Amino acid sequence: MDTRRLPYLLELSRHGSMRAVADVLGTTTSTVSQQIAVLARETGVPLLEPDGRRVRLTPAGRRLAEHAVTILAAVEAAHADLDPHAEPAGTVRVAGFATAVRRAVLPAATALAANHPQVELRISEYEPQEAVAALLADDIDLALIYDYDLAPASVDPAITVGPLWTARWALGVPAPDAARASGGATVAVFEAFRGHGWIVNSRNSADEDVVRRLASMAGFTPAVKHRADSLDLVEDLIAKGPAPAVGLLPSGRVTKPGVALVPLAGPEVRQRAFACTRRGREAWPPLALVLGLLAR
């Protein structure tokens, strides 16, 4: 069995159509079909079956696609392990949310420049879903993502996930309205601001999932008025927006005038940050070096 054919089957298990696989792998649908047909001959079992005008994986095909994750990871690990003692050298492509870039990536870049000048970082600001998609497409080497303990994210099995840090979040409110709730039970805080507009992220649903879940516990549906990725913009909308609005912000954040943070407890809201790599790639010396720096 030629392992170079396995990506065609693996991508078909993810995307469900030959055309989508061709787009992902930069080839033609006929090539995808031919490669999977040869793979079926090599394995001696049918891998596809008709599904109307399309095809779907047989049980054997689904099983081989599951094995493909481990097989391809092992191949990548073998390549990365050919020269594990050499001085790390190469370009590591990193994508992550702004807080992670400021908090972890920029200090790592400074350390690399001082101690490992042959390792270069290329940094892009992406929201978690965008970063994971780029990682699976092999457009980046390292994705920094986040979720909340109240809205945990699911990750493709082809990705290795390592924890970085956890941070408590609070509810950012207009300073004149902070007396409505002085902290305590999270549901009570949400209840106190049920009549306000709510601000959520525009490119990631994690914080909106948390807001809607807690609002539901308080017995109301939040009126989402604004969507913003930048925490600075969230603060401006709270302090200077056209109507009273509230949104989640990090507990330890030094806020602008006009914004107050109301603590949330019982349940707490905790944001969790993670470093993600394609399975098997984490042994590549430059990437392993960067991961070590981030873990510090």
Protein Blocks (a to p, Z undefined) as FASTA:
>chain_A
ZZklmmmmmmmmmnopaklmmmmnopafklmmmmmmmmmmmnopafbdcehjbccddfkl
mmmmmmmmmmmmmmmmmmmmmmmmbcceddddddddfklmmmmmmmmmmmmmmmmmmbcc
ddddddfklmmmmmmnopafbdcddddfklccdddfkbccddfbdcdddddddfklmmmp
ggjjfklmmmmmmmpccdddfkbcklmmmmmmmmmmnopacddfbdcfblklmmmmmmmm
mbdcdddddfklccdehiacdddehiaddddddddddehjlmpmklmmmmmmmmZZ
